[in-house]
Amino acid sequence: MLASRYSNIELVNSLPWTDGIELINKAIEKRNEQRDWDMWISIYPTMDKKSFISFEKFRSKKQVVSVMHCKKHISAEEIIEKAEEIRKLHQGIHEGVAMEDRRKE
């Protein structure tokens, strides 16, 4: 992770450990931001005026959900329930896109 971010890893290794921890945290933050961007950009084509969510809002909601999941144990039933909600939302987005495509024809 750090090797891909910094061309001179020896410089990083020579830093005090507190600076090294900061660099690791920054590298993790940037990697997570890139992953979030890749995820958001993959769903962007399916968004319309009604379902559009900005990257910043997407990222903040994703972080809140991550924190919530880390703080409590989720049962298998709850996971299945959430998956069903996501599936229905996903279907709704695709149906909305299909309907809009039909209107254009």
Sequence and secondary structure as in RCSB ss.txt:
>XXXX:A:sequence
MLASRYSNIELVNSLPWTDGIELINKAIEKRNEQRDWDMWISIYPTMDKKSFISFEKFRSKKQVVSVMHCKKHIS
AEEIIEKAEEIRKLHQGIHEGVAMEDRRKE
>XXXX:A:secstr
 HHHH S HHHHHTS HHHHHHHHHHHHHHHHHHHHHHHHHHHGGG  TTT   HHHHHHHHHHHHHHHHHS   
HHHHHHHHHHHHHHHHHHHHHHHHHHHHH 
